[in-house]
Amino acid sequence: MSRDVQLKERWEVLVEKLSTQFADGDVLELDAIIYLVGIQELGQYHKKYKKDDKLDLMHISICRLLEPYGYYEFDYFDTDGWPHYTVKEELPTLKAGEQSVLMKEAIVNYFIEKKYIN
């Protein structure tokens, strides 16, 4: 099975499972899944977040998701428990489609690592 086909199949399984669990079956988009990863990484689940906090959660998520690729490195937790990362390597310039594939691959790998999917 080609890598692209396997990624597509795993992505579809993940989206279906997350959508059922968190969106009453409505299909979650990529940004919503990135947001969920941010909440997971922060670990403060039952809190209401302001718009700026939501953007920060997505930033945490992107840093965590791209950490295994060598783009970011975890640095420390601040006094409020928020993780901070440092840039290790600048992201290459990617077309929108390439960006989407990279993020989907990183998300799938994250949820495999967390044993949420196979």
N, C-alpha and C positions, 0 to 999 in steps of 0.2 A: 504494500500500500504506500502510495507516495506521501511525502510529508505534508503537502498541501491538503490532500484528501483527509488525512488523519486529523489535521488541525481543524478543518471544517467540521468534521463529525464530532470531535470533542467540544468545539465551540457550541454547536447546536445542542448537545447534551447539557452543557453547562448553562446555557441561556434558558433552556426549558426548566431545569432544576431550580435555578435562582428565581426565575419568573414565578414559578409555582409557589415557592417559599416566601418571596418578598413582595410580589406584585399581584396577588390574586389571579395569576394566570396571564395578566397583561405582559406582553413581551418587553423585557428590559433592554434598553439600548446600551451601547458601549459605555457612554458617560455615566449611566446609572450604576453599572457594574464597577466602574472605576471608583465611584463614590462609596459603594458598599465595601470595597477593599480598604479604602481609607478609614472607614468606621471600624472595620475589623482590626486594622493595625493600631488605631488609637485605643480601642478597647473600651470606649465610653459609649455604650449602646443606647441607653435610655435617656439621652440628652437631646434637647431641641437645639438645632444649629442655625446660626444666622448665615446670611448669604456669604459673608467673608469667610466664615468658618467652613462652609461647604467647599469653597475654592481651596482653602488650606487642606482640607481632607483629600481632595482630588490630587493635590500636589504631593501629599504624603504617599498616596497610593502609587502615583507615577514613579516617585523615587524608589519605593519598595519594589515595585514590579520590574523596574529596569536595573536594580542593584545587581542581580545575577549576571547581567550583560556587561557589567563593568562601568556603567555610566554614573552611578551614584554609590556612595558608601555611607552607612549609618554612622552618625557622629555621637549623638547623645539624646537623652530625654530631658526636656525642660521641666521647670517646677510644676507645671500643669499637666505633665505626663505626655506632652506632644513630642513625637520623635522628630529629630532634625538630621538632615543628610547633607553631605558635601558632594559637590560635583567632582568626579574623578576624570571624566572625559566628556567633552562636548558631544551632544547628539549629532549624528550626521544629518545633512539636509535630506529629507525624505519627501516624496510625493504623498498626497493624502492617502492613497490606497496602500502604499508601503507602510505608512505610519499606523494605519488601522491594522494591518497584518502583524506588525511588530507588537502592538498592544494586545491583540487577541492572543498571540502566541505567549506573551508574558503572563497574561491573565490565566490562560489554560494551565501553564506550568505552575503558577502560584496555587491554583486550586487542586492540582495533582499533588503538589508538595504538602498541602493541608489535608490531603486524603478525602477531599469533598467529591472528587471524580477520579476515574482511573485513566 
